[in-house]
Amino acid sequence: MRVLAATGLRREARLLAGPEVQVVAGGGDAAGLEAALDRLAGEGACGLISIGIAGALAPDLRPGDWLVATAVLDGEESFPTDPAWTARLAARLPGATSGLLLGSDGMVAEAAEKAALHRRTGAAAVDMESHIAARVARRHGLAFAAARVVSDAAHRSLPPAARVGMRPDGRMDLPAVLRALGAEPGQLPALIRTAIEAERAFRALFRGHRLLGGRLAAPDLGHLPLDMA
């Protein structure tokens, strides 16, 4: 059985897919991602990992830094990650930080909101897929892990054009980006900076994938229940 992986963008999915890994790109569509993961998990998988880029909430994380999650927060609920898988991820990603990862159905784009979430939850980073993957893993009795590379720092607010750049299928929506830029040309420097930092994250994701190997560091998990209590 293959490892099932949840991510956000098609570009991430292309980097991560392989003979032993089946990747689903959520594209910001929470319901669609959950339905797809449920279906594929039911068809057989040896574990589920959320992997890709994320936004930093902790002020010491920078673009290109890895976070290996010890647990994923979904509102007030916490989903622990599989200890063996988490340890293997941390061992294969030199310099990775371990900590809490927050799942959000919407994009967290403002620096003030990032700071508030960090204070309230203690989470080090946030993404839009990990909480969904955690719920699916629990329902299907699959071991679960999460590893994310930072794309935008906690003190950065994403410019408006960067917030509209993802289609529901995980592809980039360049026309929407250009329309937003045309409506507010002054955001161009911030948009360029965001793109540069995103490229740093994608390079780190590429390097990390090579270090993790074809099964994304998954041990011989089998279809075993994980105690999420």
C-alpha positions in Angstrom: 0.0 0.0 0.0 1.1 3.5 -0.8 1.6 6.5 1.5 -1.2 9.1 1.1 0.0 12.7 1.2 -2.1 15.9 1.5 -0.8 19.2 0.2 -2.1 22.5 -1.2 -0.7 23.3 -4.6 -0.2 21.2 -7.7 3.4 22.3 -7.8 3.9 20.7 -4.3 2.1 17.6 -5.5 4.5 17.2 -8.5 7.5 17.5 -6.3 6.2 14.9 -3.8 4.5 12.2 -6.0 6.1 8.9 -6.7 5.5 5.2 -7.1 4.9 4.8 -3.3 3.2 8.1 -2.6 -0.2 9.3 -3.8 -0.6 13.1 -3.4 -3.8 15.1 -3.2 -3.6 18.9 -3.7 -6.4 20.7 -1.8 -6.2 24.0 -3.6 -7.9 25.7 -0.6 -11.1 23.5 -1.1 -11.4 22.0 2.4 -14.5 19.9 1.6 -13.1 18.6 -1.7 -9.8 17.7 -0.1 -11.5 15.8 2.7 -13.7 13.9 0.3 -10.7 12.9 -1.9 -8.6 11.8 1.1 -11.6 9.8 2.5 -12.0 8.0 -0.7 -8.4 7.2 -1.2 -7.9 6.2 2.4 -10.8 3.8 2.0 -9.1 2.2 -1.0 -6.0 1.4 1.0 -3.1 3.4 2.3 -0.3 2.6 4.8 -0.3 6.1 6.4 -1.3 9.7 5.8 1.1 12.7 5.8 0.4 16.4 5.4 3.4 17.9 3.7 4.2 21.1 1.7 4.5 24.8 2.5 3.1 26.7 5.4 3.0 30.2 7.0 5.1 30.8 10.1 3.4 31.8 13.3 6.5 31.6 15.5 8.7 34.7 15.0 11.9 32.7 14.8 10.9 30.6 11.8 12.1 31.9 8.4 11.3 30.9 4.8 12.9 27.6 4.0 12.8 26.3 7.6 11.1 22.9 8.2 8.6 22.2 11.0 7.9 18.6 11.9 4.6 18.5 13.8 4.3 16.8 17.2 0.5 17.5 16.9 -1.9 19.3 14.7 -4.5 21.7 16.1 -8.0 21.7 14.6 -9.9 24.4 16.5 -9.8 23.3 20.1 -8.9 19.7 19.2 -5.4 18.3 19.1 -4.3 15.4 16.9 -1.0 13.9 17.9 1.3 12.6 15.2 2.7 9.1 15.0 5.8 9.1 17.2 7.9 6.8 15.1 7.1 8.6 11.8 7.7 12.0 13.4 11.1 10.9 14.7 12.1 9.7 11.3 11.1 12.9 9.7 13.0 15.0 12.2 16.1 12.8 11.8 16.1 13.1 8.1 15.5 16.9 8.0 18.6 18.5 9.5 17.8 21.7 11.4 14.0 21.0 11.4 12.0 22.5 14.3 9.5 20.3 16.2 6.3 21.8 17.5 2.6 22.4 17.0 1.0 22.9 13.6 -2.3 24.8 13.2 -4.9 23.8 10.6 -7.1 26.6 9.1 -9.9 26.5 6.6 -8.9 29.9 5.4 -5.7 31.6 4.5 -3.9 33.4 7.4 -2.4 36.4 5.6 -2.1 39.2 8.1 0.9 39.6 10.4 -1.3 40.7 13.3 -3.5 37.6 12.9 -0.4 35.3 12.8 0.8 36.9 16.1 -2.6 36.5 17.7 -2.8 32.8 16.7 0.7 32.1 18.0 -0.2 33.7 21.4 -3.5 31.9 21.6 -2.5 28.4 20.4 1.3 28.1 20.8 1.4 26.8 17.2 4.6 27.4 15.3 3.0 27.4 11.8 -0.3 27.2 10.0 -1.5 25.6 6.8 -4.9 24.7 5.2 -4.5 20.9 4.9 -3.0 19.3 8.0 -6.2 19.4 10.2 -8.2 17.8 7.4 -5.6 15.1 6.9 -5.6 14.5 10.7 -9.3 14.0 10.8 -9.2 11.6 7.8 -6.4 9.6 9.4 -8.3 9.2 12.6 -11.5 8.0 10.8 -9.6 5.4 8.9 -7.2 4.3 11.6 -4.2 5.4 9.7 -0.9 6.6 11.2 -0.5 10.3 10.7 2.4 12.7 10.3 2.9 16.3 9.2 6.0 18.2 8.0 5.8 21.7 6.5 8.4 24.1 5.2 7.8 27.8 5.9 7.0 30.0 2.9 6.1 33.3 4.6 7.5 34.6 7.9 5.3 35.5 10.9 6.0 39.2 10.6 5.0 39.3 6.9 1.5 40.2 5.7 0.8 38.6 2.3 -0.1 41.2 -0.4 -3.6 41.0 -1.8 -2.4 39.5 -5.1 -0.8 36.6 -3.4 -4.0 35.8 -1.6 -6.0 35.1 -4.8 -3.4 33.0 -6.6 -4.7 29.5 -5.9 -7.4 27.7 -7.9 -9.6 25.1 -6.2 -7.7 22.4 -8.2 -4.4 23.5 -6.7 -3.2 25.3 -9.9 -1.9 28.9 -9.8 -4.5 31.5 -10.9 -2.3 33.9 -12.8 -5.2 36.0 -14.3 -6.5 36.6 -10.7 -3.0 37.7 -9.6 -2.7 40.1 -12.5 -6.1 41.6 -11.9 -5.3 42.2 -8.2 -2.0 43.7 -9.1 -3.7 46.0 -11.7 -6.2 47.2 -9.1 -3.4 48.0 -6.6 0.0 48.4 -8.4 1.8 49.6 -5.3 1.8 46.0 -3.9 4.3 44.9 -6.6 7.4 45.1 -4.3 5.7 43.0 -1.7 4.5 40.5 -4.3 8.0 40.1 -5.7 9.4 39.5 -2.1 6.6 37.0 -1.5 7.5 35.1 -4.7 11.2 35.1 -3.8 10.5 33.7 -0.4 8.1 31.1 -1.8 10.8 29.9 -4.2 13.1 29.5 -1.2 10.4 27.3 0.4 10.0 25.2 -2.8 13.7 24.7 -3.0 13.7 23.5 0.6 10.8 21.2 -0.1 12.7 19.7 -3.1 15.8 19.1 -1.0 13.7 17.7 1.9 11.9 15.3 -0.4 15.2 13.9 -1.5 16.3 13.4 2.1 13.0 11.8 3.1 13.1 9.2 0.3 10.4 7.6 -1.8 8.0 6.8 1.1 8.5 10.2 2.8 10.3 8.6 5.8 7.3 6.4 6.6 8.2 3.3 8.7 6.5 0.0 8.1 3.2 1.3 9.3 0.7 -1.1 7.8 -3.0 -0.3 8.3 -2.7 0.1 12.0 -4.9 2.3 14.2 -3.2 5.3 15.9 -4.2 6.1 19.4 -5.4 9.7 19.1 -6.9 10.0 22.5 
